[in-house]
Amino acid sequence: MRFNFLLFLLGLAGLVMMFAPLPVQSSPPVEREFRIEASQYAYSPGEISVNPGDTVKIHLVSTDVVHGLYVDEYGVSITADPGQTATLTFVADKPGSFRLRCNVTCGAMHPFMIGKLYVGPNLWFYRSAGLAALVILSIVFWKRSNQPTITAN
């Protein structure tokens, strides 16, 4: 009975950890600059992270053919000629994760030239770490409850 109650409490803690809002300190908006190299068929770096309200300045450098960069949900884009750098500036005022995709046909694998923009804190990391700790705690309690008890006769 005691083990079932403990299991119920751990399950409840897991649900709270998954769905309760986390208190995350927000930092004041700053200007963040990124240099992204575009080559057939990838962006390097492929992922960038900013905080809500930051001014994002992306310097797109094309290394081989004409490439573009379009940020989904923001509706902003830029095109860079081979060997040239083009600059895109916008305010990241929408939290979430957004695709960066090439909006200039650059070859056969063009549809797979995708990157990511993350706006906001990485809450899934914190939630996953908390759930992993709960799983470890559950295993420890389960092993303790299933140990055979030795009684002296």
C-alpha positions in Angstrom: 0.0 0.0 0.0 2.8 2.4 0.9 4.6 1.6 -2.4 1.4 2.3 -4.4 1.0 5.7 -2.7 4.7 6.6 -3.4 4.2 5.5 -7.0 1.1 7.8 -7.2 3.1 10.7 -5.8 6.0 10.2 -8.3 3.5 10.0 -11.2 1.8 13.2 -10.0 5.2 14.9 -9.7 5.9 13.8 -13.3 2.7 15.3 -14.6 3.4 18.6 -12.8 6.9 18.7 -14.2 5.6 18.2 -17.7 2.8 20.7 -17.7 3.4 23.3 -15.1 4.9 26.6 -16.3 8.6 26.9 -15.3 9.8 30.2 -13.8 12.5 31.2 -16.2 14.3 34.5 -15.9 14.1 36.5 -19.1 17.1 38.5 -20.0 16.8 42.0 -21.5 16.7 42.1 -25.3 20.1 42.3 -27.0 21.4 42.2 -30.6 22.6 38.8 -31.6 24.7 38.3 -34.7 25.2 35.0 -36.5 27.3 34.1 -39.5 25.6 31.3 -41.4 27.4 29.7 -44.3 25.1 28.3 -47.0 26.4 25.5 -49.3 24.7 22.7 -51.2 22.6 21.6 -49.3 23.1 22.7 -45.7 23.4 25.7 -43.4 26.3 25.9 -41.0 25.5 26.3 -38.2 22.1 24.6 -38.8 20.5 25.8 -35.6 20.6 29.2 -33.8 19.0 30.2 -30.5 17.9 33.6 -29.3 15.7 35.1 -26.5 12.3 36.7 -27.2 12.8 40.4 -28.1 16.3 40.0 -29.3 17.3 41.7 -32.5 18.7 39.0 -34.8 21.3 39.9 -37.4 22.1 37.0 -39.8 25.1 37.4 -42.2 24.4 34.8 -44.9 27.5 33.7 -46.8 27.0 31.6 -50.0 30.0 29.4 -50.7 29.0 27.9 -54.0 25.8 28.9 -55.8 23.0 31.5 -55.1 21.3 30.6 -51.8 18.5 32.2 -49.9 17.3 32.1 -46.3 13.6 32.4 -45.4 12.4 32.4 -41.7 9.0 30.7 -41.4 6.4 32.6 -39.4 8.4 35.8 -39.6 8.1 36.3 -43.3 11.6 37.7 -43.8 14.1 36.5 -46.4 17.5 37.2 -47.9 19.5 36.1 -50.9 23.3 35.8 -51.2 25.3 35.4 -54.4 28.2 33.0 -54.6 31.1 34.3 -52.5 29.1 37.2 -51.2 27.6 38.1 -47.8 24.1 39.4 -47.3 22.6 40.6 -44.0 19.1 40.0 -42.6 17.9 41.8 -39.5 14.7 41.3 -37.6 13.3 41.2 -34.1 12.5 37.8 -32.7 9.2 38.6 -31.1 7.5 35.2 -31.5 8.5 32.4 -29.1 8.9 28.9 -30.5 11.0 27.0 -33.0 11.0 28.1 -36.7 12.4 26.6 -39.9 15.1 28.4 -41.8 14.9 27.3 -45.4 16.5 28.1 -48.7 14.1 30.1 -50.8 16.2 30.0 -54.0 16.3 26.7 -56.0 20.0 25.7 -55.5 20.0 22.2 -56.9 18.4 18.7 -56.7 18.5 18.5 -52.9 17.2 22.1 -52.4 14.0 21.0 -50.5 16.2 19.5 -47.8 18.2 22.6 -47.1 16.6 23.4 -43.7 17.8 25.0 -40.5 16.2 25.9 -37.1 15.7 29.1 -35.2 14.8 28.7 -31.5 13.3 31.7 -29.8 13.0 31.3 -26.0 14.5 29.2 -23.3 15.0 25.5 -23.8 12.2 24.3 -21.5 12.2 20.8 -22.9 15.7 20.3 -21.6 14.7 21.2 -18.1 11.6 19.1 -18.2 13.5 16.1 -19.6 16.1 16.4 -16.9 13.5 16.5 -14.2 11.6 13.5 -15.6 14.9 11.6 -15.8 15.6 12.3 -12.2 12.0 11.1 -11.3 12.6 7.8 -13.2 15.8 7.2 -11.4 14.2 7.9 -8.1 11.3 5.6 -9.0 13.7 2.8 -9.9 15.6 3.2 -6.5 12.3 3.1 -4.6 11.1 0.1 -6.6 14.3 -1.9 -5.9 14.1 -1.1 -2.2 10.5 -2.2 -1.9 11.2 -5.5 -3.7 14.2 -6.5 -1.6 13.5 -9.7 0.3 13.3 -9.2 4.0 15.2 -11.5 6.3 13.6 -12.4 9.5 15.3 -14.2 12.4 13.6 -17.2 13.8 
